[in-house]
Amino acid sequence: MLKKIFCACFILLPFIGIAQNNTGIPIPMKKGIIYYDKSFPVAGGFIKQEFTKGATAWFKNTFPNNAALVHSGSAGITSEGISKIKTSQGGNYYLLKFKLEIASNDSGYTIRAYNFYENSNVTGRTHEYSKIEYRWWDYRQGKPWSADDKPLFKGLDSNMTAMFASFQSYPLILKSARSAHTPKFKVLAFFSTNVEADHVDFAWDAIRFYKDMADRNGFAFDTTSNWENLNDANLKGYKVIIWLNEFPHNEAERRSFEKFMNNGGRWLGFHVSGYNDKDTHWPWFVNFMGGAVFYNNNWPPLPAKMIVDDNKNPITKHLPKAYTAPINEWYGWKPNPRDNKDVKVLVTLNPSNYPLGKKDVIKNGDIPVVWTNTKYKMVYMNMGHGDKNFESPLQNKMFEDAVLWLGE
């Protein structure tokens, strides 16, 4: 049940006195402890009795092993939650135990999560719960306990984000509201957590970025790591699909995506989501990508200068004629998608970057980075490797404008 909940829509949490650190992980703190606190106003308010009933049901469904700990009182509803975070391909995981509270009033509700304790299955580590602030303090001071620290803290923040979102979208909670806001359009982002670590890092950052953007721009942004949700019935509710760090691997999912796009769906793909080679055996997708097939890449990831081919296009209208993109792994393509009459290239790798790389070197070539196949409402962006991609305000505007254009 937890896995299903944590694969639901994600919501960006506000910073409540963010700790001063350079970790890039926005874990909020209050009075020296990790403390998540998010308020959700609801136009028209709640049917209070229905809300309490729905919140209690959500607690028990989300944390069935702790159902007996759910308590309803005048101050709200309280319980204890447990979250599991996988931190390595080798099977390491941590259990996080925390206090959870929900308080409501006539105009909305507030969720709080605090008193976090961590416990691991890591060989050689104690299997007793301990306050996570000790570990968080050392990590912020540049003294991580192990290589598991970064994925642990990223997983903590992502799981809290997902948990808050799952509550907000719980059917009985939605039913208890007297009125509901209708989003301008709905986006569903697919991602995977069992892929290359740098691709997972990008997905977490993108989810946070687009959830914040959705809140500001009035559209719905849902996420899932279950690619079985790429089916005809589920896609009917969405206008835009995003692939953050993966692509479908079976025929049923491929056929559903083809049908979605052929019937007017919209798509944004990042980095490895556009990867295809001689072993992919999906000719429709190769044509969808404008004929582009992966040819080479640079390594290690590096920043690179970009040429903006068209900064009057709705996707690139906020970019200058040239800019420097943050650290990324850049792909070359053969055949070149620019040779396809239906392809509109928007951003290109500047040849002044060559030779690009140290271990794997791109020495030359015309390499499109962002393009659209004009036969569809789609955009491919080669950005998407690592946790630096959102460090350019200029590039971030392109990331935003692409989704707004797709949602028109």
C-alpha positions in Angstrom: 0.0 0.0 0.0 2.8 2.4 0.9 4.4 1.8 -2.5 1.2 2.7 -4.3 0.7 5.8 -2.2 4.3 7.0 -2.6 4.0 6.6 -6.4 1.0 9.0 -6.4 1.0 12.7 -7.3 3.8 14.8 -5.7 3.3 18.3 -4.1 6.1 20.7 -3.4 6.3 21.6 0.3 7.0 25.1 1.5 10.4 25.9 3.2 9.9 26.3 6.9 13.1 27.8 8.0 15.3 25.8 5.6 18.6 24.7 7.3 21.6 26.7 6.0 23.4 24.1 4.0 24.7 23.4 0.5 23.3 19.9 0.2 20.7 20.9 -2.4 18.1 18.8 -0.5 15.3 21.1 0.7 14.5 19.5 4.0 12.5 21.9 6.2 13.4 22.4 9.9 11.7 24.1 12.8 13.3 24.6 16.2 16.2 22.3 15.4 14.1 19.3 14.1 13.0 18.2 10.7 9.5 19.5 10.4 7.1 19.3 7.4 4.1 21.6 7.7 1.8 22.3 4.8 -1.6 24.0 4.8 -4.2 23.4 2.0 -6.9 26.1 1.7 -10.1 24.9 0.2 -12.5 27.3 -1.5 -15.9 26.8 0.1 -14.5 24.9 3.0 -15.3 21.4 4.2 -18.1 19.3 5.4 -16.2 18.7 8.6 -17.7 15.4 9.6 -17.0 14.0 6.1 -13.4 15.3 6.2 -12.7 13.7 9.6 -14.1 10.4 8.3 -12.0 10.6 5.1 -8.8 11.6 6.9 -9.2 8.6 9.3 -9.7 6.3 6.4 -6.6 7.6 4.7 -4.5 7.1 7.8 -5.6 3.5 8.2 -5.2 2.7 4.5 -1.8 4.3 4.3 -0.4 2.9 7.5 -2.4 -0.3 8.1 0.1 -1.7 10.6 -0.4 1.4 12.7 -4.2 1.7 12.3 -4.7 1.2 16.1 -2.6 4.4 16.7 -5.0 6.7 14.8 -6.6 9.1 17.3 -9.3 11.7 16.6 -9.8 14.6 19.0 -10.6 18.3 19.2 -7.1 19.2 18.0 -7.3 17.0 14.9 -6.2 13.5 13.9 -2.8 12.0 14.9 -1.0 8.8 14.2 2.5 7.4 13.6 3.7 6.8 10.0 6.5 4.5 8.7 8.2 5.1 5.3 10.6 2.7 3.6 13.5 4.3 1.5 15.7 2.2 -0.7 19.1 3.7 -0.9 21.2 1.5 -3.2 21.1 -1.0 -5.9 22.5 -3.5 -3.5 19.3 -3.6 -1.5 20.1 -1.2 1.4 17.0 0.4 2.8 15.9 2.5 5.8 12.7 2.7 7.7 11.6 6.1 8.9 9.2 6.5 11.8 7.5 9.8 12.4 4.6 11.6 14.0 1.8 12.7 11.7 -0.9 15.2 12.5 -3.9 16.6 10.5 -5.8 19.6 11.8 -8.8 21.2 9.9 -10.9 24.3 10.1 -13.7 25.9 8.1 -11.4 26.9 5.2 -8.9 24.1 4.9 -6.5 21.8 6.6 -2.9 21.5 7.7 -0.7 18.4 7.7 2.4 18.1 9.9 5.1 15.4 10.0 7.9 15.5 12.6 9.9 13.5 15.2 11.7 11.4 12.5 13.6 8.3 13.6 15.7 6.2 11.2 16.5 2.5 11.3 18.4 0.6 8.6 19.0 -3.0 7.3 22.6 -2.1 6.5 25.1 -4.8 7.7 27.2 -3.6 10.6 24.8 -0.8 11.6 22.6 -0.9 14.7 19.0 -1.8 13.9 17.5 0.4 16.6 15.7 3.6 15.7 17.6 6.9 16.3 16.8 10.5 15.7 17.6 11.4 12.1 18.7 14.9 13.0 22.0 13.6 14.2 22.7 12.2 10.8 21.3 15.2 9.0 23.5 17.5 11.0 26.7 15.6 10.1 25.7 15.4 6.5 25.2 19.2 6.3 28.6 19.7 7.9 30.2 17.6 5.1 30.6 14.5 7.3 28.2 11.9 5.9 28.0 8.6 7.8 27.9 6.6 4.5 27.2 6.7 0.8 23.5 6.1 1.7 23.1 9.6 3.2 22.2 11.4 0.0 19.6 9.0 -1.3 18.2 8.7 2.3 17.6 12.4 2.6 16.4 12.8 -0.9 14.0 9.8 -0.3 12.8 11.4 2.9 11.9 14.6 1.2 10.3 12.9 -1.8 8.3 10.5 0.3 6.9 13.3 2.4 6.0 15.2 -0.7 4.3 12.2 -2.1 2.5 11.4 1.1 1.1 14.9 1.4 -0.1 14.7 -2.2 -1.7 11.3 -1.7 -3.7 12.8 1.2 -4.8 15.8 -0.9 -6.0 13.5 -3.8 -7.6 10.9 -1.6 -11.2 10.4 -2.9 -12.9 10.8 0.5 -11.0 14.0 1.1 -11.9 15.4 -2.3 -15.5 14.4 -1.6 -15.6 16.3 1.7 -14.8 19.6 0.0 -17.8 21.8 -0.7 -16.2 23.0 -4.0 -13.3 21.9 -6.1 -10.9 23.8 -8.3 -10.8 22.7 -11.9 -7.3 22.7 -13.3 -6.5 24.3 -16.7 -5.1 20.9 -17.8 -3.6 17.8 -16.4 -0.1 16.4 -16.7 1.1 12.9 -15.8 4.9 12.4 -15.4 6.3 8.9 -15.6 9.7 8.1 -13.9 11.6 5.2 -12.6 13.7 4.7 -9.4 15.6 1.6 -10.5 17.6 3.3 -13.2 20.9 5.1 -13.3 21.3 7.2 -10.1 22.0 10.4 -12.0 18.7 9.9 -13.9 16.8 9.4 -10.6 18.3 12.6 -9.2 17.0 14.5 -12.2 13.6 13.0 -11.8 13.3 14.1 -8.2 14.4 17.6 -9.1 12.0 17.8 -12.1 9.1 16.6 -10.0 9.7 19.3 -7.4 10.2 21.9 -10.2 7.0 21.1 -12.1 4.8 20.7 -9.0 5.8 24.2 -7.9 5.1 25.4 -11.4 1.7 23.7 -11.5 0.7 25.3 -8.2 1.6 28.7 -9.7 0.0 28.2 -13.1 -3.2 26.4 -12.1 -2.7 23.0 -13.8 -2.6 19.5 -12.3 0.7 17.7 -12.1 0.6 14.0 -11.2 3.4 11.5 -11.1 3.8 7.7 -11.2 6.7 5.3 -11.2 4.3 2.5 -12.3 4.6 2.3 -16.1 1.6 0.0 -16.2 -0.3 3.3 -15.8 0.6 4.0 -19.4 -2.7 2.5 -20.6 -5.7 3.7 -22.5 -8.0 4.1 -19.6 -5.6 6.0 -17.4 -4.3 8.3 -20.1 -7.9 9.5 -20.9 -7.7 11.9 -18.0 -4.5 13.7 -19.1 -3.6 16.2 -21.8 0.2 16.0 -21.4 2.5 13.1 -20.6 6.1 13.6 -19.5 8.8 10.9 -19.5 11.4 12.1 -17.0 14.0 9.3 -17.0 12.7 6.1 -18.7 10.5 4.8 -21.5 8.0 1.9 -21.9 9.5 -1.5 -22.5 6.5 -3.7 -23.4 4.1 -3.7 -26.3 1.0 -2.8 -24.4 2.5 0.4 -23.0 4.0 1.3 -26.4 0.7 0.8 -28.2 -1.2 3.0 -25.6 1.4 5.7 -26.0 1.1 5.6 -29.8 -2.7 5.8 -29.6 -2.5 8.7 -27.1 -0.2 10.7 -29.4 -2.1 9.8 -32.7 -5.3 11.0 -31.0 -3.9 14.5 -30.2 -2.0 13.8 -27.0 1.0 15.9 -26.0 4.5 14.7 -24.8 7.6 16.1 -23.3 10.6 13.7 -23.1 13.9 14.3 -21.3 17.4 12.8 -22.0 17.3 9.0 -21.8 13.5 8.9 -22.5 14.4 9.5 -26.2 17.1 6.9 -26.3 16.8 4.3 -29.0 19.2 2.0 -30.9 19.3 -1.1 -33.1 18.0 -3.2 -30.2 15.0 -1.0 -29.3 12.7 -2.5 -32.1 10.2 0.3 -32.0 10.1 1.9 -35.4 7.1 4.1 -34.6 9.1 5.8 -31.9 12.1 6.3 -34.1 9.9 8.1 -36.6 8.2 10.0 -33.7 11.7 11.2 -32.7 12.2 12.5 -36.3 14.4 9.5 -37.2 17.0 10.3 -34.5 18.9 7.2 -33.2 21.5 7.4 -30.4 25.0 7.6 -31.9 27.4 8.8 -29.2 27.8 10.8 -26.0 30.4 12.7 -24.0 31.7 11.6 -20.6 31.9 12.8 -17.9 28.9 15.1 -17.8 29.9 18.7 -18.6 28.3 22.2 -19.0 28.0 23.2 -22.7 27.4 26.2 -24.8 24.1 26.2 -26.7 22.9 27.9 -29.9 19.2 28.8 -29.8 18.0 28.2 -33.4 14.7 30.0 -32.9 14.0 32.1 -29.8 10.6 33.3 -31.1 9.2 29.8 -30.8 6.8 29.5 -27.8 9.2 26.9 -26.2 12.4 29.0 -26.5 10.9 32.5 -26.5 12.6 33.5 -23.2 16.1 32.3 -24.3 18.7 34.5 -25.9 20.5 33.5 -29.1 23.1 31.6 -27.0 23.5 30.5 -23.4 25.5 28.0 -21.4 23.6 24.9 -20.2 24.4 23.3 -16.8 26.3 20.0 -16.4 24.7 17.2 -18.4 25.6 14.2 -20.5 25.1 15.2 -24.2 23.9 12.7 -26.8 24.7 12.7 -30.5 22.3 11.3 -33.1 22.6 9.5 -36.4 20.7 10.1 -38.6 20.5 13.8 -37.7 16.8 14.7 -36.8 17.5 18.1 -38.5 17.4 16.2 -41.9 13.8 15.3 -41.3 11.4 17.8 -43.0 8.9 17.5 -40.1 11.5 18.3 -37.4 11.9 21.8 -36.0 15.2 22.1 -34.1 15.1 24.7 -31.4 18.5 24.4 -29.6 21.8 23.0 -30.9 25.1 22.1 -29.2 27.6 24.9 -30.1 30.5 23.4 -32.1 32.8 25.6 -30.0 32.4 23.0 -27.3 34.4 20.4 -29.3 36.2 18.3 -28.3 33.6 17.7 -25.5 34.5 15.1 -22.9 37.5 13.3 -21.4 36.7 9.5 -21.4 34.1 9.6 -24.1 34.7 12.5 -26.5 32.3 14.2 -29.0 34.8 15.5 -31.5 32.5 17.1 -34.1 29.0 17.1 -35.7 25.7 19.0 -35.9 24.0 17.9 -32.7 20.4 19.1 -32.0 19.6 19.3 -28.3 15.9 20.4 -28.3 13.5 19.7 -31.1 9.9 19.0 -32.0 8.4 16.7 -34.6 5.7 19.0 -36.1 3.5 16.1 -37.0 2.7 15.8 -33.3 2.5 18.1 -30.3 5.8 17.0 -28.7 9.1 18.2 -27.4 12.3 16.3 -26.8 15.0 17.8 -24.6 18.4 16.2 -24.2 18.8 17.6 -20.7 18.2 15.2 -17.8 21.4 13.7 -16.4 22.3 14.5 -12.8 21.2 17.1 -10.2 22.5 20.3 -11.9 20.0 20.7 -14.7 17.8 23.2 -12.9 20.6 25.6 -12.0 20.1 27.9 -15.0 17.2 30.3 -14.7 17.3 30.7 -18.5 17.0 27.0 -19.1 14.3 26.7 -16.5 12.1 29.1 -18.4 12.4 26.8 -21.4 11.4 23.9 -19.2 8.3 25.9 -18.1 7.4 27.2 -21.5 7.4 23.8 -23.0 4.8 22.5 -20.6 2.6 25.6 -21.0 2.8 25.3 -24.8 1.9 21.6 -24.6 -1.0 22.4 -22.3 -2.6 25.0 -24.6 
